[in-house]
Structures are given as C-alpha cells and as structure tokens.
Amino acid sequence: MVFKKLLGALGIGGPSVDTVLHQDHVRPGGTVTGEVRIEGGSQDVVIERVALGLVTRVETEHGDREGSAGVEFHQVDVSGRLELAASESRVLPFELAVPWETPVTAVFGQPMPGMTLGVRTELAVAKAVDKGDLDPLLVEPLPAQQRVLDAFGELGFQFKGADLEHGVLHGVAQRLPFFQEIEFFPPEQHAGRINEVELTFVAGAEGLTVVLEADKRGGFLSSGQDVFGRYEFSHQDALEADWTRLVADWLEQVAQRRGGMFGGHDGHHDHHGHDGHRGPGMGGVVAGAALGAGAGIVGGMLIGEAVEEVFEGEEDEG
C-alpha cells in the first residue's frame, strides 16, 4: 500500500513534496523504501536538506504533571544541498532503516490501540524547515515477539492497552530514550492476586530481551517493589523458547509470592535457554482487542487520521 502526503509549500510559490512509502508494514530492524517527490514552485530555490524521521508519541512526567509529546527518535538524510528550478520535478529514492527497538504498533495487520507511529519528511529551504505531515507506518512484531504474544493469548491474558514511557530500563541494553509497555489483565485464575501484567520488548541486532512486570505500583524506575521477570535470548533461541511455559511459571511464582515479595526485592530474574516447544499461535490476543473491545477507538477511524490527531498540538507541548 502507498501513502501520499502533501507537505505545505515553503512560502508562496515554494516547492511542495509528496512522500511515497512502498510498504505500509515493517518489522523492527527492517527497512522501509520509497520516494520523496519534490515539485518546484514559481521560482528557483536552493534546498539545503531533505530528511526523513520516525515519530511517535511518548508519555511524560514533569513533577506531578503527566502528559505526552511527539518524539522523533530516528532520522536519516535523503539529500543534501540541491538546486531546484521553478516547476522542476525531482524524485529522490530512499531506504529508511528502522531501529530494532522501534515499538510494535500492529498485530496481524490490525493497529494496536494506544500506539501510533509515522514517517515525517523535513524540507529545509533558506534556513526555514517544513516538518510536513506524517505518513502512517505499522510496525509488526518480530517472529519471536509474536511468539510471546501468542503465549499471552494461550494463557488467557486480556489486552488492556499500550503506551510508550520515557525512561531507561534498569539492567537492559537500551538505546532509545523510551520503552513500550503492553498492558494485560491477568488470566481469570489469577484475578484478585495480580492486578495486571506489563510486557516490554527490547530488541537488538544480537537478540531480544523480554521484561515482565506484575502489579505496577509506581513504575519500573521507582522503588523496585513490583515483581519483574527478565528473559534474554538470541533471536533464534527466543523464537524456539517455550514462552507459554516461561510466562506461566513466572506468573505462578508471582501469584504465590504476592504477599511477601514487595518488601525490597529487586525482582530481576535472568533466564537463559529454551526447549524448542512451539505453541499453536494465538497472537490475536492483541489483534482481537483492536477488532473487538478496542474497535470503538480504532474502528471507523482511518489510520492516517489517527496519526494526525495524535500529533496535534505537538509544537505546543514541545
């Protein structure tokens, strides 16, 4: 699918830009290809720079105040200085590498409620920068990430929501200044003992880290009184791991130790290894929420419209 967005002209008679993405889905660590098409205006101009950036919305805290802001977390140059004659057309092909830690925003092609991400084109002319509109981009899970989501579905978790939190996870090799939290209600048999479970992926070229947090009471970066699980694998080992067993075992430990584990235990558990078991695949735990209960949020709303709405007021908040 191809997305086209017309950027505002840089001044009266200035150039305009269409950015065309050759695909609307990508995985972390993948590459998005496309073209930046520039149409000259009524006069000659010198374009200093054309760049593409990945932009998302991150939850922030300032003292007692909570909010959110648009954050550009990755940028590449498409072109340096170029002269554009009046009415001249230029086509600039590009390859945009997607960072491994890019958050998951869709499952089985369905947008994840609470998540959005876009590609923004910037055009610099005469020291003025037009950041332009956003082309929506859906980020699908890596195969190993999908296996973890499948395990959550098999165990009876119910999707609650997702967001991006500003900060760095303790003990995790993290490059981006934020991390994703995918929130779930626990399986029915643990209701009452566990309020919720949050799932975080931190992927890299060498492998995948999965962080689990139960009964959030102040956040990962605060007192350390929540119960955590941390699993670090190579991509192949993460794909072959029995995530249903790993998550079930951790969940049972949390439930059993719920009464006395919050008193200063750091909750960090490193697990290595796998047994090669593969589950039947039930990653629809998130996709189903987007189509079912979450349809009131996503259903009937074009993805592009959702992206534009999410980033309204970005300059004010910045």
Beta strands, then each sheet from edge to edge (+ up, - down):
strand 1: 4-6
strand 2: 16-21
strand 3: 25-26
strand 4: 31-39
strand 5: 45-62
strand 6: 65-79
strand 7: 82-84
strand 8: 89-97
strand 9: 106-107
strand 10: 110-111
strand 11: 117-125
strand 12: 128-130
strand 13: 134-136
strand 14: 138-139
strand 15: 158-166
strand 16: 178-185
strand 17: 197-203
strand 18: 207-214
strand 19: 227-234
strand 20: 270-271
sheet 1: 1+ 2- 4+ 8-
sheet 2: 3+ 14+
sheet 3: 6+ 5- 7+
sheet 4: 6+ 5- 11+ 12-
sheet 5: 6+ 5- 11+ 13-
sheet 6: 9+ 10-
sheet 7: 15+ 16- 17+ 18- 19+ 20+
end
